[in-house]
Amino acid sequence: MMRVLEIPYPDDLPAAMGQSPVAFERQIKLLVAARMYELGHISSGRAAELAGVGRFEFLEALGQYRISTFNYSLADLEQEIREARARAAKTA
């Protein structure tokens, strides 16, 4: 089941931004999903679903908004580095 969120906006806003209403609404959905992904609230797959696009298209669009596709916290990144070093030490 899906719920619907309505966001009112002035009729002239899409044209002022050089977009059609459809393109404007698509961009708003993508921006909301991208921000939720960036904050770590949802996965890239879930964000793509929210935006109404495929996962690859969503990840590609993140670059337009200067959002990294690698959504690691500092603790997660440090853990990944420790594990990579441990694996490298075993093969050396």
C-alpha positions, -999 to 999 in steps of 0.1 A, spaced: 0 0 0 12 35 -8 3 68 7 2 100 -12 18 133 -1 5 165 -17 28 195 -19 10 227 -31 31 250 -53 23 282 -73 11 274 -109 38 296 -123 68 280 -104 76 253 -129 77 278 -158 98 302 -138 123 274 -134 121 265 -171 104 232 -165 71 216 -173 49 207 -143 56 171 -149 94 177 -149 92 199 -119 72 173 -98 97 146 -109 126 167 -97 109 174 -63 104 137 -58 140 130 -67 153 157 -44 133 144 -14 145 109 -20 181 120 -26 181 140 7 167 111 27 193 88 12 221 113 19 210 115 55 211 77 58 174 74 64 167 51 35 187 28 11 194 37 -25 169 11 -36 142 25 -14 151 61 -25 148 51 -61 114 36 -54 103 68 -37 115 89 -66 98 66 -91 129 58 -110 152 28 -113 181 23 -89 208 30 -115 190 62 -127 187 73 -90 224 67 -83 233 85 -116 211 115 -106 228 119 -72 258 134 -91 237 162 -103 230 172 -67 266 165 -56 256 137 -33 280 108 -30 267 73 -39 289 60 -11 267 66 19 289 55 48 291 69 83 326 76 96 323 46 119 312 23 90 341 36 68 366 31 96 353 -5 100 356 -11 63 392 1 64 401 -21 93 385 -52 76 403 -44 43 437 -41 62 430 -74 80 423 -91 47 454 -76 31 475 -88 60 463 -123 56 472 -125 19 507 -108 24 
